[in-house]
Every structure is written in C-alpha cells, then in structure tokens.
Amino acid sequence: MSSGDVIAVRLIAPAEASLLIGLIRRCYGETYIDPSFYDEPVVSELLASGRLHSIGAFTDAGQLVGHMGITARAYGGITADAGMTLVDPTFRGRGIARRVAGGLAQQSMALGLVGLHDYPVTVHAATQRIGAGFGVDTGLMLANMPGDVVFQEIETPAPGARTSSLIRWLPFGLAPERNVYLPERYRAQIQSLYAEAHLSRSALQSNEGLGELASELEQSYDERRQILRIAVARAGGDLAARVEAEIHDAAVRGALVAHVDLPLADPATPMATEAFRAQGFSFAGLLPEYREGDVLRLQWLADAVDETAFSVLSTDATQAIATLVLNDRRSMSG
Ligand SMILES: CC(C)(COP(=O)(O)OP(=O)(O)OC[C@H]1O[C@@H](n2cnc3c(N)ncnc32)[C@H](O)[C@@H]1OP(=O)(O)O)[C@@H](O)C(=O)NCCC(=O)NCCS
C-alpha cells in the first residue's frame, strides 16, 4: 500500500456489485463457497433488497480492497449472519480487516441488531483474532468447509482437506430475556456460554416427551458444501425416523454433514436431543437469538469425514470450545 492510499470504510452500493465480485475473485479465484456471488445481477439485488449489507474499504482511487457482509436470515429478526471477510491479497496485514470490522459493528447497531453470528474459518487464525475478546465462541462446525475452497496467498496446513468453522456470537445490543429448556447432557456447558455472553436466561425443567403430532421440519441441501440442514419447527414422535430418511436421501446426493437446529424455547428439545444423539448427532454449538430465540445446533458426519482436520485455533477460549465439541463427538463411540 502506498502512502497515497487513504482507506475509507463505507457501505457498498448495489451499482458497485461488480467491485465485490472482483474482490472475491482476487481472494478465492473461482472457488468461493457460494457460487451465486459471481453473478452481478444476483449480488446487486441482494444489496438493493437489504438482504446483504456490504461494508467496504476503498482506496482513494476507488478500488475496493476490503469487505465484510451482514446477511439477513429469514427468521433472524434481531440478529443476522456476519461473514464474507475479504481483504485484497496485496493489502493484507495492515489492519484493513480490523477497520472494516469497526464499520460492521456500526452498521449492526444502525440496523438495531442485538448481535451477529459469525463463522470464522479455522484454516487460519486471522478472522478469529479480529473478534477475539469481543465475541464469544459458542461452537464449532466440524468439516463444514469443502476442501476445494482455495484461500489465495494464504498458506493452509492441509490443502484439499475439509476444514471446520467456529460459531461466534458478536453482541451489539441487549438481547431479550428468555426461558429455555436445556438438554441435561449439555446444561452446564450451555449455561456457562450464557454466562460468558451475559445473556439472561432462565432454564426451566421439562419432562415433555415428543408430541403426538407429526414433526415439522424445514430442510435444505447445500450441494456446494455437501451439508444437509434441518430446522426442527415441531418435534413429534416420528422425529428420528423422519431425520433418518432425510439423511439417507441426502447421502444419496453426496451429503457428508448434517446440521439440525433445535429451538431451546421448546420443552420437547431435551427429548429431541436424545433422539438425535442416538442417531449419531453431537453438539455443534449454541446460536443465541438465531430463530425466535436461541437454537441448539447438533451435527452429524458421514464416516468418510475426518473431523479433526487441521484446525488453527487462536485463543484458549477457542481451543476450549473445540475440545468440548470434539469430546462430545468422541464420547458417542465410547
Ligand atoms: C482474513 C483476512 C480478511 C485478514 O485481513 P487483513 O486486513 O490482513 O487483517 P488485519 O491486518 O486487519 O489483521 C487482523 C488480525 O489477523 C491477523 N492476521 C492477518 N493475517 C493473518 C494470517 N494469515 N494468519 C494469522 N493471522 C493473521 C493479524 O495479525 C491481526 O491480528 P492481531 O491484531 O491480533 O495481530 C485476509 O487474510 C483475507 O482476505 N483472507 C482470505 C479470505 C478469508 O480467509 N476470509 C475469512 C473467512 S472467515
């Protein structure tokens, strides 16, 4: 960076979508995780509709050299997803990502969000370090990143292997107080995450079984990541069978990972958690205010997936949540 390059941090306009696509290409070539981000009308529409708020770092010559995004989710409400942290390879190591993170915080507050969910990769520690000390690491999604994503100009410990991503809660406001029903086996760890995140939660006791009615699931399959995602809207007695069938169908299409999201406001969640455990699911993380309240995410991995693949973890707190997740996974086979 020459001394003439003054960096300004501001929102990216819909008409500037091509600048974002250019930056993605400089950072990932053609391997970016979401292929729709190479499509200018799609990106422009995302920006125009407000489903994506892009915070950009610009040189005084108008070149986009840094970026972070805030992506709205259908059920997010008072939270959204952070991500798409990008800095042009020739501008790295100069604090640009940190400056964009400041813009991200400002924008989140302007949008009235009480927090963001961020998913720092573990291929390197850079994005973990940006939010460290501010955010709370609440989970680790094992092998959620395909091995063919190429991080340009970054040395990766095991090119070609699937890697894991953290779940990090970035608080920007006061979340509402909530009643939650915690599965007994995860009670202590979830309560300690609540304490760390200063979230006011009352844990209620539930003896509720799975309901008589059929389960209501929302599922989607992400071909690029080979991940089946299921959100449980209602847990019924058929839950285990339904999920087994979904996993079977997705495995035929190449699924290597499944995520199940359970609402902690639902008294049936403790029982549902045990049903999923019996099917090989283990703890992935806690997502505060993710979907009309807090969500417990469980994860399942196909036998072919190596869950321990080469995670670079930056702090003791990050290491602690990773150990917890891995121990829970390993305890299933014991
Ligand atoms: C990650 C990325 C955005 C960092 O951008 P940057 O402008 O170089 O970062 P900054 O200079 O603001 O540094 C932020 C922190 O990361 C650290 N860092 C930067 N590059 C690093 C690397 N390759 N490995 C480890 N730490 C790194 C810095 O030391 C700093 O931490 P510190 O203040 O505790 O020392 C950039 O490397 C990038 O675009 N990578 C490719 C895309 C990517 O991996 N995105 C993240 C997906 S979650």
The ligand as an SDF file (V2000), in Angstrom:
LIG
                    3D

 48 50  0  0  0  0  0  0  0  0999 V2000
   -8.5790  -12.8590    6.7760 C   0  0  0  0  0  0  0  0  0  0  0  0
   -8.2430  -11.5220    6.1100 C   0  0  0  0  0  0  0  0  0  0  0  0
   -9.5520  -10.8300    5.8200 C   0  0  0  0  0  0  0  0  0  0  0  0
   -7.4050  -10.6750    7.0660 C   0  0  0  0  0  0  0  0  0  0  0  0
   -7.2680   -9.3690    6.5190 O   0  0  0  0  0  0  0  0  0  0  0  0
   -6.1160   -8.3210    6.9630 P   0  0  0  0  0  0  0  0  0  0  0  0
   -6.5190   -6.9630    6.5510 O   0  0  0  0  0  0  0  0  0  0  0  0
   -4.8060   -8.8320    6.5080 O   0  0  0  0  0  0  0  0  0  0  0  0
   -6.2130   -8.4280    8.5430 O   0  0  0  0  0  0  0  0  0  0  0  0
   -5.6950   -7.3380    9.5860 P   0  0  0  0  0  0  0  0  0  0  0  0
   -4.4070   -6.7580    9.0720 O   0  0  0  0  0  0  0  0  0  0  0  0
   -6.8000   -6.3970    9.9210 O   0  0  0  0  0  0  0  0  0  0  0  0
   -5.3460   -8.2720   10.8120 O   0  0  0  0  0  0  0  0  0  0  0  0
   -6.3400   -8.7870   11.6490 C   0  0  0  0  0  0  0  0  0  0  0  0
   -5.7390   -9.8250   12.5780 C   0  0  0  0  0  0  0  0  0  0  0  0
   -5.4730  -11.0280   11.8650 O   0  0  0  0  0  0  0  0  0  0  0  0
   -4.1000  -11.3720   11.9850 C   0  0  0  0  0  0  0  0  0  0  0  0
   -3.6950  -11.9800   10.7010 N   0  0  0  0  0  0  0  0  0  0  0  0
   -3.7060  -11.4100    9.4890 C   0  0  0  0  0  0  0  0  0  0  0  0
   -3.3470  -12.3000    8.5600 N   0  0  0  0  0  0  0  0  0  0  0  0
   -3.1000  -13.4690    9.2100 C   0  0  0  0  0  0  0  0  0  0  0  0
   -2.7260  -14.7880    8.7970 C   0  0  0  0  0  0  0  0  0  0  0  0
   -2.5230  -15.1040    7.5150 N   0  0  0  0  0  0  0  0  0  0  0  0
   -2.5930  -15.7330    9.7550 N   0  0  0  0  0  0  0  0  0  0  0  0
   -2.7950  -15.4480   11.0620 C   0  0  0  0  0  0  0  0  0  0  0  0
   -3.1930  -14.2280   11.4980 N   0  0  0  0  0  0  0  0  0  0  0  0
   -3.3270  -13.2540   10.5850 C   0  0  0  0  0  0  0  0  0  0  0  0
   -3.3970  -10.0870   12.2860 C   0  0  0  0  0  0  0  0  0  0  0  0
   -2.1730  -10.3170   12.9140 O   0  0  0  0  0  0  0  0  0  0  0  0
   -4.4010   -9.3880   13.1660 C   0  0  0  0  0  0  0  0  0  0  0  0
   -4.4000   -9.9310   14.4670 O   0  0  0  0  0  0  0  0  0  0  0  0
   -3.6380   -9.2000   15.6840 P   0  0  0  0  0  0  0  0  0  0  0  0
   -4.0870   -7.7690   15.6630 O   0  0  0  0  0  0  0  0  0  0  0  0
   -4.1020   -9.9570   16.8790 O   0  0  0  0  0  0  0  0  0  0  0  0
   -2.1940   -9.3550   15.3780 O   0  0  0  0  0  0  0  0  0  0  0  0
   -7.4530  -11.7540    4.8090 C   0  0  0  0  0  0  0  0  0  0  0  0
   -6.3110  -12.5210    5.0810 O   0  0  0  0  0  0  0  0  0  0  0  0
   -8.2450  -12.4690    3.7270 C   0  0  0  0  0  0  0  0  0  0  0  0
   -8.9490  -11.8420    2.9460 O   0  0  0  0  0  0  0  0  0  0  0  0
   -8.1430  -13.8160    3.6170 N   0  0  0  0  0  0  0  0  0  0  0  0
   -8.8050  -14.5810    2.5900 C   0  0  0  0  0  0  0  0  0  0  0  0
  -10.2900  -14.7180    2.8380 C   0  0  0  0  0  0  0  0  0  0  0  0
  -10.5680  -15.2780    4.1930 C   0  0  0  0  0  0  0  0  0  0  0  0
   -9.8970  -16.1750    4.6730 O   0  0  0  0  0  0  0  0  0  0  0  0
  -11.6410  -14.7550    4.8140 N   0  0  0  0  0  0  0  0  0  0  0  0
  -12.0390  -15.1590    6.1510 C   0  0  0  0  0  0  0  0  0  0  0  0
  -13.1050  -16.1650    6.1220 C   0  0  0  0  0  0  0  0  0  0  0  0
  -13.7380  -16.4270    7.7770 S   0  0  0  0  0  0  0  0  0  0  0  0
  1  2  1  0
  2  3  1  0
  2  4  1  0
  2 36  1  0
  4  5  1  0
  5  6  1  0
  6  7  2  0
  6  8  1  0
  6  9  1  0
  9 10  1  0
 10 11  2  0
 10 12  1  0
 10 13  1  0
 13 14  1  0
 14 15  1  0
 15 16  1  0
 15 30  1  0
 16 17  1  0
 17 18  1  0
 17 28  1  0
 18 19  1  0
 18 27  1  0
 19 20  2  0
 20 21  1  0
 21 22  1  0
 21 27  2  0
 22 23  1  0
 22 24  2  0
 24 25  1  0
 25 26  2  0
 26 27  1  0
 28 29  1  0
 28 30  1  0
 30 31  1  0
 31 32  1  0
 32 33  2  0
 32 34  1  0
 32 35  1  0
 36 37  1  0
 36 38  1  0
 38 39  2  0
 38 40  1  0
 40 41  1  0
 41 42  1  0
 42 43  1  0
 43 44  2  0
 43 45  1  0
 45 46  1  0
 46 47  1  0
 47 48  1  0
M  END
$$$$
